Amino acid sequence: MKIATILFIIVFAGFKLSASTGSDTSKNGASKNKEDSLRAFNNFQQNQSYQLAETESHTYSIRLSTFNNLPDSMKFIGNKKLFAMTDNTESLKALLILSHADSLKLKQADSLRIVEAAHVDSVKKNIKSMGIEQLKQQLKANKYELLKGPLFTEISLRYLNYDTLSNKKQKLQYQNEAISYAMLALHQYSIYDDTLGLRLCFDNLTKAYYAQKKYTQAKWFILQSNNLSRLKNDVPNIIASLITLSAIKSDIGDYTLAMSDLNEALQLSITHHYPKIELEVLKNYAMLYNRVKNYPKEAMVLKRRDSLNDSIRKDERAKLMASMNAQALIQKRKLDSLQKKKVYTYNIRKSYKNGSAKKIASL
């Protein structure tokens, strides 16, 4: 019995040792496999001559080096121009590269948006000079979401040039078209939270509704413009919206509120040193005093405006003279420097000639 127990213990210990050895071997094997995989992946990444396999539906043959040299904005899995993703081994390797590359964190939508933004910037410069029909053709041919807002805005602005029209019916038609396109632009800008675009739309809608004497709508939109300008701390546009708001309130008979808006506009223009904007505020003060038949105040404001206008002109003349004097001084210094160089060169030549003459005489 004692011998049997000893044999059992020896056999059990042997099994345990075997299991332990197997486990260690398994761990070592897993570790080795991981290292081999990483090494294979690194070798694959370094293989600049690697070429994606052609498929029946794709004839692309793009080298890995081409892919690595692309900007990050163009490196995304959905870019079919670069990679033909099929179920074969080569495509899986390509996917492996994409999934492990730390620099490829931009999603396809973000990448496309970057490309669109670059295109929009170039097109924006051209559409400023286009007419209504050209803009509409550009809108039909446009494939970029980011360009819709600017195109709608430009078309709206063209229709807002109704002041030159004498036909009342045509003028009203232009105003309605301006409102329609401004609304379309407003929707586009709201998608991308473009506050500058939104403010331009609010201003355009205000102008059109104000011309149609739809004061409720005009007042609402100019208040939105004012709020956006305040959020951005855009003082010139805060003042501009206050002037417009004052004009609307004056037309509907809210003279006290209209005066309050002009008071704030005047204070802002003085505090932030915008003398030319201050002129516009004083002009609107005069119009308001005229409307309420306070002619002495109107005359006083006009006198202040004229005085400020003279002061601005004097400052501009002084700045112009200072600029001209500075340019003249620079030119004089250049001429003096050139003259000194000529004298220096002449002296060197003269010294050389004298030295040569003495050498000849000594001979």
C-alpha positions as CSV (number, residue, x, y, z in Angstrom):
1,M,0.0,0.0,0.0
2,K,2.8,2.4,0.9
3,I,4.6,1.6,-2.3
4,A,1.4,2.2,-4.4
5,T,1.0,5.6,-2.7
6,I,4.6,6.6,-3.5
7,L,4.1,5.5,-7.2
8,F,0.9,7.5,-7.5
9,I,2.6,10.7,-6.2
10,I,5.5,10.2,-8.7
11,V,3.1,9.7,-11.6
12,F,1.0,12.8,-10.6
13,A,4.1,15.0,-10.3
14,G,5.2,13.8,-13.7
15,F,1.8,14.8,-15.2
16,K,2.0,18.3,-13.6
17,L,5.5,18.9,-14.8
18,S,4.5,17.9,-18.3
19,A,1.5,20.2,-18.3
20,S,3.6,23.1,-17.0
21,T,6.2,22.5,-19.7
22,G,3.4,22.4,-22.4
23,S,1.9,25.6,-21.1
24,D,5.3,27.4,-21.2
25,T,5.9,26.1,-24.6
26,S,2.5,27.3,-25.7
27,K,3.1,30.8,-24.3
28,N,6.5,31.0,-25.9
29,G,5.0,29.8,-29.2
30,A,2.2,32.5,-29.0
31,S,4.8,35.2,-28.2
32,K,7.0,34.0,-31.0
33,N,4.0,34.0,-33.4
34,K,3.2,37.5,-32.4
35,E,6.7,38.7,-33.0
36,D,6.8,36.9,-36.4
37,S,3.5,38.6,-37.3
38,L,4.8,42.0,-36.4
39,R,8.1,41.4,-38.2
40,A,6.2,40.2,-41.3
41,F,4.0,43.3,-41.1
42,N,7.0,45.6,-40.7
43,N,8.7,44.0,-43.6
44,F,5.6,44.3,-45.7
45,Q,5.3,48.1,-44.8
46,Q,9.0,48.6,-45.8
47,N,8.5,46.8,-49.1
48,Q,8.2,49.9,-51.3
49,S,7.9,47.9,-54.4
50,Y,4.8,46.0,-53.3
51,Q,2.0,46.2,-55.8
52,L,-1.7,45.6,-55.3
53,A,-3.0,42.6,-57.3
54,E,-5.2,43.3,-60.3
55,T,-8.8,42.0,-60.2
56,E,-11.4,41.4,-62.9
57,S,-13.3,44.7,-62.2
58,H,-10.2,46.8,-61.2
59,T,-7.1,47.3,-63.2
60,Y,-5.3,49.5,-60.6
61,S,-1.6,48.9,-60.0
62,I,-0.7,51.4,-57.2
63,R,2.6,51.0,-55.4
64,L,2.7,51.3,-51.7
65,S,5.2,54.2,-52.0
66,T,2.6,56.2,-53.9
67,F,0.1,55.7,-51.1
68,N,2.6,56.7,-48.4
69,N,3.4,59.9,-50.3
70,L,-0.2,61.0,-50.5
71,P,-1.5,63.7,-48.0
72,D,-3.4,62.3,-45.1
73,S,-6.6,63.8,-46.3
74,M,-6.6,61.5,-49.3
75,K,-5.8,58.3,-47.4
76,F,-9.1,56.6,-46.5
77,I,-10.4,53.1,-47.0
78,G,-13.3,54.2,-49.2
79,N,-11.0,55.8,-51.8
80,K,-11.6,53.4,-54.7
81,K,-9.2,55.3,-56.9
82,L,-6.3,54.0,-54.8
83,F,-7.2,50.5,-53.7
84,A,-9.4,47.7,-55.1
85,M,-10.7,46.0,-52.0
86,T,-11.7,42.4,-52.7
87,D,-11.6,39.2,-50.7
88,N,-8.2,38.0,-51.9
89,T,-5.1,37.9,-49.8
90,E,-3.5,40.9,-51.4
91,S,-6.5,43.1,-50.6
92,L,-6.5,41.9,-47.0
93,K,-2.9,43.0,-46.7
94,A,-3.8,46.4,-48.1
95,L,-6.6,46.7,-45.5
96,L,-4.0,45.6,-42.8
97,I,-1.8,48.6,-43.8
98,L,-4.8,51.0,-43.6
99,S,-6.0,49.7,-40.3
100,H,-2.6,49.9,-38.6
101,A,-1.4,53.3,-40.0
102,D,-1.7,55.9,-37.2
103,S,-1.8,58.8,-39.6
104,L,-5.0,57.6,-41.3
105,K,-7.5,58.8,-38.8
106,L,-9.5,61.1,-41.1
107,K,-12.9,59.7,-42.1
108,Q,-14.0,59.7,-45.7
109,A,-16.5,62.5,-45.1
110,D,-13.9,64.7,-43.4
111,S,-11.4,64.1,-46.2
112,L,-14.0,65.0,-48.8
113,R,-14.9,68.1,-46.9
114,I,-11.3,69.2,-46.9
115,V,-11.1,68.7,-50.7
116,E,-14.4,70.6,-51.1
117,A,-13.3,73.5,-49.0
118,A,-10.2,73.9,-51.1
119,H,-12.3,73.9,-54.3
120,V,-14.9,76.3,-52.8
121,D,-12.2,78.9,-51.9
122,S,-11.0,78.9,-55.6
123,V,-14.6,79.1,-57.0
124,K,-15.6,81.9,-54.6
125,K,-13.1,84.2,-56.2
126,N,-14.7,83.7,-59.6
127,I,-18.4,83.9,-58.7
128,K,-18.1,87.5,-57.4
129,S,-18.0,88.8,-61.0
130,M,-20.6,86.5,-62.5
131,G,-24.1,87.6,-63.6
132,I,-27.4,85.9,-62.5
133,E,-27.5,83.5,-65.5
134,Q,-23.9,82.5,-65.1
135,L,-24.4,81.9,-61.4
136,K,-27.5,79.7,-62.1
137,Q,-25.5,77.6,-64.6
138,Q,-22.7,77.2,-62.1
139,L,-25.3,76.1,-59.5
140,K,-26.6,73.4,-61.9
141,A,-23.1,72.1,-62.6
142,N,-22.1,72.3,-59.0
143,K,-21.3,69.0,-57.1
144,Y,-20.1,70.4,-53.8
145,E,-22.4,71.0,-50.9
146,L,-20.1,73.6,-49.4
147,L,-20.5,75.7,-52.6
148,K,-24.3,75.9,-52.6
149,G,-24.5,78.5,-49.8
150,P,-22.1,81.0,-51.5
151,L,-23.9,80.5,-54.9
152,F,-27.3,81.0,-53.4
153,T,-26.0,84.1,-51.6
154,E,-24.5,85.6,-54.8
155,I,-27.7,85.1,-56.7
156,S,-29.7,86.7,-53.9
157,L,-27.3,89.7,-54.0
158,R,-27.8,90.1,-57.7
159,Y,-31.5,90.2,-57.3
160,L,-31.1,92.8,-54.5
161,N,-29.8,95.2,-57.1
162,Y,-33.4,96.2,-57.9
163,D,-32.8,99.9,-57.3
164,T,-32.0,100.5,-61.0
165,L,-35.4,99.1,-62.1
166,S,-38.2,101.5,-62.8
167,N,-40.9,98.8,-63.3
168,K,-42.6,98.2,-59.9
169,K,-43.7,94.7,-60.9
170,Q,-40.3,93.7,-62.0
171,K,-38.8,95.2,-58.9
172,L,-41.2,93.2,-56.7
173,Q,-40.3,90.0,-58.6
174,Y,-36.6,90.7,-58.0
175,Q,-37.2,91.2,-54.3
176,N,-39.1,87.9,-54.0
177,E,-36.3,86.1,-55.9
178,A,-33.8,87.6,-53.5
179,I,-35.8,86.3,-50.5
180,S,-36.1,82.8,-52.0
181,Y,-32.4,82.4,-52.7
182,A,-31.4,84.0,-49.4
183,M,-33.6,81.4,-47.6
184,L,-31.9,78.6,-49.6
185,A,-28.6,80.0,-48.6
186,L,-29.7,80.3,-45.0
187,H,-30.5,76.6,-44.9
188,Q,-27.1,75.6,-46.3
189,Y,-25.2,77.8,-43.9
190,S,-27.2,76.5,-40.9
191,I,-26.0,72.9,-41.8
192,Y,-22.4,73.9,-41.3
193,D,-23.0,76.5,-38.6
194,D,-21.4,79.2,-40.8
195,T,-22.1,82.3,-38.7
196,L,-20.7,84.7,-41.3
197,G,-22.9,83.2,-44.0
198,L,-25.9,83.3,-41.7
199,R,-25.3,86.9,-40.9
200,L,-25.1,87.8,-44.6
201,C,-28.4,86.0,-45.2
202,F,-30.1,87.8,-42.3
203,D,-28.9,91.2,-43.8
204,N,-30.1,90.3,-47.3
205,L,-33.5,89.2,-46.0
206,T,-33.8,92.3,-43.9
207,K,-33.1,94.5,-47.0
208,A,-35.7,92.7,-49.1
209,Y,-38.5,92.7,-46.5
210,Y,-37.8,96.3,-45.5
211,A,-38.1,97.4,-49.2
212,Q,-41.5,95.6,-49.2
213,K,-42.5,97.4,-46.0
214,K,-42.8,94.0,-44.2
215,Y,-41.5,95.5,-41.0
216,T,-42.1,92.5,-38.7
217,Q,-40.0,90.2,-40.8
218,A,-37.4,92.8,-41.4
219,K,-37.1,93.6,-37.7
220,W,-36.8,89.9,-36.8
221,F,-34.0,89.2,-39.3
222,I,-32.0,92.2,-38.4
223,L,-32.2,91.2,-34.7
224,Q,-30.7,87.8,-35.6
225,S,-27.9,89.6,-37.5
226,N,-27.3,91.8,-34.5
227,N,-27.2,88.8,-32.1
228,L,-24.6,87.0,-34.3
229,S,-22.5,90.1,-34.5
230,R,-22.5,90.5,-30.7
231,L,-21.5,86.8,-30.3
232,K,-18.5,87.4,-32.6
233,N,-17.8,90.8,-31.0
234,D,-18.0,92.3,-34.6
235,V,-18.4,95.9,-33.6
236,P,-18.8,97.4,-37.2
237,N,-21.6,95.0,-38.0
238,I,-23.2,95.5,-34.5
239,I,-23.4,99.3,-35.4
240,A,-24.7,98.6,-38.9
241,S,-27.5,96.4,-37.6
242,L,-28.4,99.0,-34.9
243,I,-28.7,101.7,-37.6
244,T,-30.9,99.4,-39.7
245,L,-33.0,98.5,-36.6
246,S,-33.4,102.2,-35.8
247,A,-34.6,102.9,-39.4
248,I,-37.2,100.2,-39.1
249,K,-38.4,101.4,-35.7
250,S,-38.6,104.9,-37.0
251,D,-40.8,103.8,-39.9
252,I,-43.3,102.1,-37.6
253,G,-43.3,105.1,-35.2
254,D,-41.2,103.7,-32.4
255,Y,-39.1,106.9,-32.2
256,T,-37.9,106.5,-28.7
257,L,-36.6,103.0,-29.3
258,A,-35.1,104.2,-32.6
259,M,-33.2,106.9,-30.8
260,S,-32.0,104.3,-28.2
261,D,-30.5,102.2,-31.0
262,L,-28.7,105.2,-32.4
263,N,-27.4,106.2,-29.0
264,E,-25.8,102.8,-28.6
265,A,-24.4,102.9,-32.2
266,L,-22.8,106.3,-31.6
267,Q,-21.3,105.2,-28.3
268,L,-19.7,102.1,-29.9
269,S,-18.4,104.1,-32.9
270,I,-16.7,106.6,-30.6
271,T,-15.4,104.0,-28.1
272,H,-13.8,101.9,-30.8
273,H,-12.6,104.8,-32.9
274,Y,-14.6,104.4,-36.1
275,P,-15.0,108.0,-37.3
276,K,-16.4,107.1,-40.7
277,I,-19.0,104.9,-39.1
278,E,-19.8,107.7,-36.7
279,L,-20.6,109.9,-39.7
280,E,-23.2,107.4,-40.8
281,V,-24.7,107.3,-37.3
282,L,-24.9,111.1,-37.2
283,K,-26.6,111.1,-40.6
284,N,-29.3,108.8,-39.3
285,Y,-29.7,111.0,-36.2
286,A,-30.4,113.9,-38.5
287,M,-33.0,111.9,-40.4
288,L,-34.7,110.8,-37.2
289,Y,-34.8,114.4,-35.9
290,N,-36.2,115.5,-39.2
291,R,-39.0,112.9,-39.0
292,V,-40.0,114.0,-35.5
293,K,-39.7,117.7,-36.7
294,N,-37.0,118.6,-34.2
295,Y,-35.2,120.9,-36.7
296,P,-32.8,122.6,-34.2
297,K,-31.5,119.2,-33.1
298,E,-31.2,118.1,-36.8
299,A,-29.2,121.2,-37.6
300,M,-26.9,120.6,-34.6
301,V,-26.3,117.0,-35.6
302,L,-25.5,118.0,-39.2
303,K,-23.1,120.6,-38.0
304,R,-21.3,118.0,-35.8
305,R,-21.2,115.6,-38.8
306,D,-19.7,118.3,-41.1
307,S,-17.1,119.1,-38.4
308,L,-16.2,115.4,-38.0
309,N,-16.0,115.0,-41.8
310,D,-13.5,117.9,-42.0
311,S,-11.4,116.4,-39.3
312,I,-11.3,113.0,-41.1
313,R,-10.2,114.7,-44.3
314,K,-7.4,116.6,-42.5
315,D,-6.2,113.4,-40.9
316,E,-6.2,111.6,-44.2
317,R,-4.3,114.5,-45.8
318,A,-1.8,114.4,-42.9
319,K,-1.3,110.7,-43.3
320,L,-0.8,111.0,-47.0
321,M,1.8,113.8,-46.5
322,A,3.6,111.7,-43.9
323,S,3.6,108.7,-46.2
324,M,4.9,110.8,-49.1
325,N,7.6,112.4,-46.9
326,A,8.7,108.9,-45.7
327,Q,9.0,107.7,-49.3
328,A,10.9,110.8,-50.2
329,L,13.3,110.3,-47.3
330,I,13.9,106.6,-48.3
331,Q,14.6,107.7,-51.9
332,K,17.0,110.5,-50.7
333,R,18.9,107.9,-48.6
334,K,19.2,105.6,-51.6
335,L,20.5,108.4,-53.7
336,D,23.0,109.5,-51.0
337,S,24.2,105.9,-50.6
338,L,24.6,105.6,-54.4
339,Q,26.5,108.9,-54.5
340,K,28.9,107.8,-51.7
341,K,29.6,104.6,-53.6
342,K,30.4,106.6,-56.7
343,V,32.8,108.9,-54.8
344,Y,34.4,105.9,-53.1
345,T,34.9,104.1,-56.5
346,Y,36.3,107.3,-58.0
347,N,38.8,107.7,-55.2
348,I,40.0,104.1,-55.5
349,R,40.5,104.5,-59.3
350,K,42.3,107.8,-58.8
351,S,44.6,106.2,-56.1
352,Y,45.3,103.3,-58.4
353,K,46.2,105.6,-61.4
354,N,48.5,107.7,-59.2
355,G,50.2,104.6,-57.9
356,S,50.7,103.3,-61.4
357,A,52.2,106.7,-62.6
358,K,54.7,106.7,-59.7
359,K,55.8,103.2,-60.6
360,I,56.3,104.1,-64.2
361,A,58.3,107.3,-63.2
362,S,60.5,105.3,-60.9
363,L,61.4,102.9,-63.8
